[in-house]
Amino acid sequence: METLAPAALAGAVFVIALLYASVGHAGATGYIAAMAVAGLPPDVIRPTALSLNVVVATIATVQFARAGLFRGGLFWPLAIASVPCAAIGGAIRLPTQAFEMLLGAVLLVSAARLVREAVATRSVEDDAAPASSAPSPPGATGLLLLGGATGMLSGLTGVGGGVFLTPVLAWLRAAPIRQIAAVTAPFILANSLAGIAGGLVAGRPFPLASGWLVAAAAVGGLVGSQLGAFRLPAVAIRLLMAAVLLVATAKLLVLP
């Protein structure tokens, strides 16, 4: 199968990292979409996406923390439950066809959610929300259940879990959206590391990501998280990402 040139793929990774990091994500779904379109095999896609996730999530975690937006009370219950579940999911080796079907379904749902959030973005993006929209975080049990479910999906699909977590926390009004982003970045980092560890414990080979891809992700993550931590409209970002995910979904589920 013919693949994208290394420079073109690195350029795509840079743009994806910039856009995702601006809203507190690390970009795994975008990297997976780009690599799927490039024709890379699943055994390469998942570890590479996790590696790039670690790079970008680390940078985003630092940037959002510098902005004073991190909330430990929201993060720790999610992380405590998600890390072991992500490790278990990362140790499970799915057949290629099953992996592609699961991945395509995840990307399709993610794309639909991004479009829906873009349409309603004015009601969820404002940190100065009205009193009727005051944050009401779920209890510890709810956060533990949410963290466990998100961690398992993260390990199985090779994404950091942010694409599942952020919309749920926003729907629950757990915190203002930028604080949710500040919690999502370290959540993705923890799950990505757990997914890598699960794969290694299972004895699965873990090919190192290309230096060009790592550099592209790092620069894009630095620029995007710097912008996002101090305010950047997310409407266009979500719509562009939805388009990327729909392209990957078509390739995985429709195209031969």
Secondary structure, 3 states (H helix, E strand, C coil): CCCCCHHHHHHHHHHHHHHHHCCCCCCHHHHHHHHHHHCCCHHHHHHHHHHHHHHHHHHHHHHHHHCCCCCHHHHHHHHHHHHHHHHHHHHCCCCHHHHHHHHHHHHHHHHHHHHHHHHCHHHHCCCCCCHHHCCCCCCHHHHHHHHHHHHHHHHHHCCCCHHHHHHHHHHCCCCCHHHHHHHHHHHHHHHHHHHHHHHHHCCCCCCCCCHHHHHHHHHHHHHHHHHHHCCCCCHHHHHHHHHHHHHHHHHHHCCC
